[in-house]
Amino acid sequence: MQKTYLDHAASTPVDPRVLAAMLPYFGEKFGNPSSVHGYGQQAEHALETARETIAGLIGAAPDEIIFTSGGSESDNLALRGAALAARRKRGANHLLISPVEHHAVSQTAEQLADLHGFELEYLPVDKFGRTSPADVAARLRPETALVSVIMANNEIGTINPIAEIGAVCRERGIPLHTDAVQGGAHLPLDVRSLGVDLLSLGAHKFYGPKGVGALYQKRGIPLLPMQTGGDHESGMRAGTSNVPLIVGMAEAFRLAQENHAAHRAHLTPIRDFIIGRVLEDVPDARLTGHPSERLPNHASFAFKGVDGNALLMMLDLEGYACSSGSACKTGQPEPSGVLTALGLSREWALGSLRVTIGRETNTKEIQHFFQALQAAVKICRKLPER
């Protein structure tokens, strides 16, 4: 059976050009970039070249880029590091986040509240999961340590007005973090235009390797390191740098950012075709997320009276790899917190499906997918309720 991968929001295959860039640093160029000899200098040059590449692509300075183990670590460092630094510097004790953040943000904020006494406040979102700049402005306080609003939601694809939110935060002197892990593959990222102070990236979302990410930290924004034990990454993240993965991330990000317009032109029509066919041909189906302000590769739905996990298993048996809401939630019988934040009832929210296409996806594959989806939804609706 031919397999069709429709879960590119969860992970992407490594681009062959990225793999080729990485391979020398697993073998002949294996040195530790902290070493002073020639092997170390060779590795350090590769590390700093990668840093310059990523910085240049987002309009930052090289010393504003911190390499991490992935988007989740970047989120953790941004939230904990900025919150604790703001408390120490100005007594700030208030955190403001959206209710549709990735768990790397939401659970970190919850831990800061539970264990460190921060006051955690959730911003309202509209029926599409978008955060309004006006709502941010209304809730900012002098004691706000940090605002965190996701750039593009991993479950429903909605893109937030980060530049407008950034302008609000900048006017009030409050740092803004955005989780741009999903946006890195599809959206132009210029930190000055966006007005963000902290921005998280993860390489495996844009055809790079797993296990590497980056955090943009604007100069002057205080941050406490969360991993100590060395002066790596300007003292912000101890541990020997993973040079091959960092080189691969820089190459993958370069390819993604330099070609995002072409990729969007390929992806958007297929995405819209999926949305149109599902809403037209599958009874009791609804689109989740914004109809137009969404990632170009992202289609997500809720089906009334369907067990989303059962639907995933049936599609997998037919050769189609999709996701139900967040990839991290797959297997849980409870509805996604993102979908309930949008106001969906349990009957609808349990039946979520996320279809995220990639650079190689074609319409022929999608035509066959529709047939499998329609059949699977019908079968799921005949199954006894749990």
C-alpha positions in Angstrom: 0.0 0.0 0.0 1.3 3.4 -0.9 1.6 5.7 2.1 0.6 9.4 2.0 2.0 11.7 4.7 -0.4 14.5 5.6 1.0 15.5 9.0 3.7 18.1 8.1 2.7 20.3 11.1 4.0 17.5 13.3 7.3 17.0 11.5 8.8 17.1 8.0 11.4 15.0 6.2 14.9 16.3 6.1 15.6 18.1 2.8 18.4 16.2 1.0 20.3 19.6 0.6 20.1 20.0 4.4 21.4 16.4 5.0 24.3 17.1 2.6 25.2 20.3 4.5 25.2 18.3 7.8 27.1 15.2 6.9 30.7 16.6 7.1 30.2 17.6 10.7 29.4 14.1 11.8 32.7 12.9 10.4 35.8 14.8 9.3 34.7 18.1 10.8 33.8 16.6 14.2 35.6 19.1 16.5 34.2 20.7 19.7 33.6 24.4 18.9 34.8 25.4 22.3 38.3 23.9 21.6 41.1 26.2 20.7 42.8 23.9 18.1 42.1 23.7 14.5 39.4 21.1 14.7 37.6 23.3 17.2 38.1 26.4 15.1 36.6 24.7 12.1 33.5 23.7 14.2 33.2 27.1 15.7 33.3 28.7 12.2 30.4 26.5 11.1 28.5 27.3 14.3 28.9 31.1 14.0 28.2 31.0 10.2 24.9 29.3 11.0 24.1 31.9 13.6 24.8 34.7 11.1 22.6 33.0 8.5 19.6 32.7 10.8 20.1 36.1 12.2 20.3 37.7 8.8 17.1 35.9 7.6 15.0 37.4 10.5 16.6 40.8 10.6 18.5 40.2 13.9 22.1 40.5 15.0 24.1 37.2 15.4 24.5 37.7 19.1 20.7 37.8 19.4 20.4 34.1 18.4 20.5 31.3 21.0 20.7 27.7 19.8 18.6 25.2 21.7 17.4 21.6 21.4 14.1 22.6 19.7 11.1 24.8 19.7 9.9 23.5 23.1 13.2 24.4 24.8 13.1 27.8 23.1 9.6 28.4 24.6 10.7 27.2 28.0 13.8 29.5 28.0 11.8 32.5 26.8 9.0 32.1 29.4 11.0 31.1 32.4 14.0 33.2 31.6 12.1 36.4 30.8 9.6 36.0 33.7 12.2 35.4 36.4 14.5 38.1 35.0 11.6 40.6 34.9 10.7 39.8 38.5 14.3 40.2 39.7 14.8 43.5 37.8 11.4 45.3 38.3 9.3 43.1 40.5 7.0 42.1 37.7 4.7 39.2 38.6 2.0 39.0 35.9 2.0 36.7 32.9 -0.3 37.2 29.9 -0.7 34.4 27.4 -3.4 33.2 24.9 -5.4 30.1 25.8 -4.4 28.4 22.5 -0.7 28.2 23.1 1.4 25.1 22.5 1.9 23.2 25.7 5.6 24.3 25.8 4.3 27.8 26.6 1.1 27.1 28.5 2.5 24.4 30.8 5.6 26.5 31.5 3.4 29.5 32.4 1.3 27.3 34.6 4.3 26.0 36.4 5.6 29.6 36.9 2.2 30.3 38.5 2.1 27.1 40.6 5.6 27.0 41.8 6.9 30.6 41.6 3.8 32.6 42.5 3.3 34.4 39.2 -0.2 35.6 38.4 -1.2 33.9 35.1 -3.9 35.6 33.0 -5.4 34.2 29.8 -6.3 36.5 26.9 -9.6 36.0 25.2 -9.7 34.6 21.6 -12.4 34.9 19.0 -14.2 31.9 17.4 -11.2 31.5 15.1 -8.6 31.4 17.9 -7.2 34.9 17.2 -6.0 37.3 19.8 -7.0 40.9 19.5 -4.4 43.6 20.0 -7.1 45.6 21.8 -7.6 42.8 24.3 -3.8 42.7 24.9 -3.8 46.5 25.5 -6.7 46.3 27.9 -4.9 43.7 30.1 -1.4 45.0 30.2 -0.1 46.2 33.6 3.1 47.9 34.8 3.7 44.6 36.6 3.3 42.4 33.5 6.5 40.4 33.1 5.8 39.0 29.7 3.2 38.5 27.0 3.3 35.4 24.9 1.0 34.9 21.8 1.5 32.1 19.3 2.3 33.3 15.8 0.5 30.4 14.0 -1.5 27.8 15.8 -0.3 24.2 15.4 -3.8 22.7 15.8 -6.0 25.0 13.8 -3.6 27.0 11.6 -4.8 30.4 12.6 -2.3 33.3 12.2 -2.3 36.0 14.8 -1.7 39.7 14.2 1.7 39.6 15.9 3.0 42.9 14.5 -0.1 44.8 15.9 0.3 43.1 19.2 4.0 43.9 19.2 3.2 47.6 18.7 0.9 47.6 21.7 3.5 45.9 23.9 6.4 48.1 22.7 4.4 51.2 23.5 3.9 50.0 27.0 7.5 48.7 27.4 6.4 45.0 28.0 8.4 42.2 26.4 6.5 40.1 23.8 7.4 36.5 23.0 5.9 34.6 20.1 6.1 30.9 19.4 6.9 30.9 15.6 7.7 27.2 15.3 4.9 26.6 12.8 5.4 29.9 11.1 9.1 29.4 10.3 8.3 27.2 7.2 5.6 29.4 5.7 5.8 33.0 6.9 8.3 35.8 6.4 9.9 36.4 9.8 11.4 39.9 10.4 11.7 40.5 14.1 11.9 44.3 13.7 8.7 44.4 11.6 7.0 42.0 14.0 8.0 44.0 17.0 8.8 40.9 19.1 11.4 40.6 21.8 11.6 36.8 21.9 10.9 34.4 19.1 11.1 30.6 19.1 12.0 28.3 16.2 12.2 24.5 15.7 14.1 23.1 12.7 12.1 19.9 12.1 9.0 21.9 11.1 10.8 23.3 8.0 12.6 20.3 6.6 15.5 20.4 9.0 16.6 17.9 11.6 14.9 17.1 14.9 16.6 18.1 18.1 17.6 21.6 17.3 16.0 25.0 17.5 16.7 28.7 18.2 15.5 31.5 20.3 15.8 35.1 19.2 16.5 37.4 22.2 16.4 41.1 21.5 19.3 43.0 22.9 18.5 44.6 26.2 15.8 42.0 27.1 16.9 40.4 30.3 16.8 36.6 30.4 18.0 34.2 33.1 19.6 31.0 31.8 17.6 27.8 32.5 20.5 25.4 31.8 23.8 26.3 33.6 27.2 24.8 33.7 29.2 26.6 31.0 29.5 29.8 29.0 28.1 28.4 25.7 25.6 30.5 23.8 26.8 33.6 25.6 26.0 32.0 28.9 22.4 31.4 28.0 22.5 27.7 27.4 25.2 25.4 28.8 26.3 22.3 26.8 28.5 21.5 23.8 26.8 22.8 20.7 25.4 20.2 18.3 27.2 21.5 15.3 25.8 19.2 12.6 22.2 19.9 13.6 22.8 23.6 13.9 24.3 23.7 10.4 21.3 21.7 9.1 18.9 24.1 10.8 20.5 27.1 9.2 20.4 25.6 5.7 16.8 24.4 6.2 15.7 27.8 7.4 17.5 29.6 4.5 15.7 27.4 2.0 12.3 27.9 3.8 12.6 31.7 4.1 14.0 32.3 0.6 11.4 30.2 -1.1 8.3 30.7 1.1 6.4 32.6 -1.6 6.8 29.8 -4.1 5.9 27.2 -1.6 2.8 29.1 -0.5 1.7 29.4 -4.2 1.9 25.6 -4.4 0.3 24.8 -1.0 -2.5 27.3 -0.8 -4.6 26.0 -3.7 -4.3 22.4 -2.4 -5.2 23.5 1.1 -8.3 25.4 -0.2 -9.3 22.4 -2.3 -9.2 20.2 0.8 -11.3 22.6 2.8 -13.9 23.1 0.1 -14.3 19.4 -0.6 -14.6 18.4 3.1 -17.2 21.1 3.9 -19.2 20.3 0.8 -19.1 16.5 0.8 -18.9 15.5 4.4 -22.1 16.0 6.5 -21.8 17.8 9.9 -18.2 19.0 9.3 -16.9 22.4 10.2 -13.6 24.2 9.6 -11.6 25.0 12.7 -9.4 28.1 12.7 -9.6 31.2 10.5 -10.9 30.7 6.9 -8.2 32.8 5.3 -5.7 34.0 8.0 -4.2 30.5 8.3 -1.1 28.7 7.4 -1.0 27.8 3.7 -0.5 24.1 4.3 -3.0 23.7 7.1 -6.6 22.4 7.0 -8.3 21.4 10.2 -11.9 20.2 10.9 -14.3 19.0 13.5 -16.8 16.3 12.7 -19.9 16.0 14.8 -20.3 12.7 16.6 -16.9 11.2 15.6 -14.1 9.9 17.7 -11.1 11.7 16.3 -8.6 8.9 17.4 -10.7 6.2 15.8 -10.8 8.3 12.6 -7.0 8.6 12.7 -6.6 4.9 13.0 -8.9 4.2 10.1 -7.1 6.7 7.9 -3.8 5.2 8.9 -5.0 1.8 7.8 -5.9 3.2 4.4 -2.4 4.7 4.2 -3.0 8.3 5.2 -1.0 9.9 8.1 -2.9 12.8 9.7 -3.3 14.2 13.2 -6.2 14.9 15.6 -5.6 18.4 17.0 -2.2 18.7 18.5 0.2 15.8 17.8 1.0 15.8 21.5 -2.7 15.1 22.4 -3.1 12.1 20.1 -4.5 9.2 22.1 -6.2 11.2 24.8 -10.0 10.8 25.0 -10.6 14.3 26.1 -11.2 17.1 23.6 -8.4 19.5 22.7 -8.2 22.6 25.0 -7.7 24.7 21.9 -11.0 23.6 20.4 -12.9 24.1 23.6 -11.4 27.6 23.9 -13.1 28.2 20.5 -16.4 27.3 22.1 -16.9 23.9 20.5 -19.0 21.4 22.4 -17.6 18.1 23.4 -19.6 16.4 20.7 -17.8 18.4 18.1 -14.4 18.9 19.7 -13.8 15.1 20.1 -14.0 14.7 16.3 -11.0 16.8 15.3 -8.8 16.2 12.3 -5.7 18.1 11.1 -4.5 17.7 7.5 -1.2 19.4 6.9 0.3 19.1 3.4 3.9 19.4 2.3 6.0 20.5 -0.6 5.6 17.2 -2.4 1.8 16.8 -1.9 -0.2 16.7 -5.1 -3.9 16.8 -5.9 -4.0 13.2 -7.1 -3.1 12.1 -3.6 -5.8 14.3 -2.1 -8.5 13.0 -4.4 -7.9 9.5 -3.1 -7.7 10.8 0.4 -11.2 12.2 0.2 -12.6 8.8 -0.6 -11.0 7.3 2.4 -12.0 10.2 4.6 -15.7 10.0 3.7 -15.8 6.3 4.3 -14.0 6.5 7.6 -16.3 9.3 8.9 -19.3 7.1 8.1 -17.9 4.1 9.9 -16.9 6.2 12.9 -20.5 7.6 13.3 -21.8 4.0 13.5 -19.4 3.0 16.3 -20.8 2.9 19.9 -19.9 5.8 22.1 -17.2 5.4 24.6 
